[in-house]
Amino acid sequence: MSALLAGTATADPAPAKPAPAPISRPVTDAPATGLPTVPAIPALTRGTPCSSSAVACVDLSSQQAWLTDGEGNVTYGPVGALGGTRKDPTPTGTFSVDYKDADHVSNLYDADMPYSVFFAPAIAFHTGSLSERSHGCIHLGRTASKRFFANLSPGDTVQVVS
């Protein structure tokens, strides 16, 4: 009666809906929930910004490079690594080693590029200045470029981050 005196009417509440049955499917069965699946975040190689599947890793901002076993363990590095200029930047992303040439000479710039390991069109790791930027390649010191050349094979994954 006090509800009527206050000017509000009350009605019997609607019966509660039964709780949905628990889903017995595994959590990974996201499509059954109607939600989009979220790709897994790849594991990183400890001490690098690259995924554990990368056999060579380059961090352009820190000017460092590493070799790994492709299973998340660093096998060499970090070493100094210098990329391209603003006009000729080093591409970022994940690539595969295409081919190697120990005595490569650039036909674009008429320059020696010892111990070249090509991983993108006209882009390679090679011996070069660690104080003068390239036209997009990754300059490594002589010892490091020899090691990258010896350890990388066609098909190996290279990851370059900015």
N, C-alpha and C positions, 0 to 999 in steps of 0.2 A: 504494500500500500504506500510505503514511503516513496517508491519510484513514481507512482502516479501523482503524488503530491508535488514532486519536483518537476513535473511537466514532461516526463519521459515515459514512454511505454516500453515495457519489456516483453519479449516473446521468448518462447522456449528456444534455447540455442539449437542450431542444426546439429545433427549427430556428427561426431568426429569421423573423418575418413580413416579407413584402416591404413596403417603404415605399410609402405611398399615392402615386398619381400626382399631380403638381402640378395645381392647379386653374387652368385657363386663362381663367376668367371674370374680369371686372373686379372690383375690390374693392367697388364700389358694389352688387354683386349679393348683398347680405346674406341675402335670403330663401333662396337656394340653399344657404347654409351652415347653415340651421336656427336662426340667431341672429336676434333681433329687430333691426329697423332702428332706428337712433338718429337722431332728427331733427337736422338741421343747426342749429348755434347761429347765430342771425342776427347779421350784422355790426352793430356799434354806430356811431352817429354820433360822431366824434372830439370829445372834450371834454364828452360828455353820457352819461347812463346809458341812453339810449334806442336802439332799433333804427334802422337807417339808413332804414327805410321810414316812420318817423314824421315828419310835417310839423310837429307841435308836440310838445314834450317838456317834462314837468314833473317835477322832483325835489322831492318834499315835504320830505324830510329836510334838504336844503340850501336850501330855499325859493328855488329858481331855476327859470326857464323859458327855452326857446329856440325859435326857428323854424328850420326846415331846408328844404332843397330836396327832401327825400324820397329823396335818393340818398346820404346820409351826410355832407352838408356843412352846417355852421351858417351861416345867413344873417342871424340877429339874436339877440343875447343873449350871455351870460346876463343876465336881468333878474330883479328881485325878484318873487317869486310866493308868496302866502300862501294855504294851503288851509283846510280846515274844522277844527272843534274835535274833541275826543274824542267828544263826544256826537253831533256831526254831521260825521263824517269825509268827506273827499274820497275817492271810490272810486278804487282803483288798477286798472290794466289798460290794454288797448288799445281805443280807441273810434273812432268816426267823427263828424266834425262833422255835426250834424243841420240846424241853421239859425242865422241871425244876426239880431240885432235891435239897431240902434244906440241906440234909446231905450227899452229894456225896463224895465218896472216890475214887480217881483215881486208876484204876487197872493198868495203865501204870507206874505211878510214886509212888504209894502207899502213896498218900498225901491227906489230908483232903482238900476239896473244898466246904466250906459252901456256901449256897445260890447260887448254880450253875444255870445259865440260858444258856442252850446250843443253839447255833445258827449256828454252822458249825460242821462237823465231828470232835469230840474230842476237840472242842473249845467252851469256855463258859466265861461269866462274872462270877466271884466269889470273895469271900473275899480272899485277899492275900496281900502280901507285896507291898508297893508302892515304895520300893527301890531295890527290887530284882526281876529281870525279870522272866517271866514265860516260859513255853514250848510252847507258842502260845496263851494261854488264856489271857483274860483281867482281871488283878488284880484290884479290887476296895477296898476301905476301908470298914470296917464292916457296918457302917451306910448306905453308898451308895449301897453296895451289897444287903442289906436287902430291900432297896427301889427299886432297879432294879428288884429283885425277886418278890416283891409285885406288881409292876406295869406292868411287861411284861407278855404276854400270848403267848402260841403257836400260830404261824402264824403272830405275829407282825414283822414288818420290822426292821432289824438292818443294819446300814450302818457303815462301817469301812473305814476310809481314812488314807493315809500316810502323 
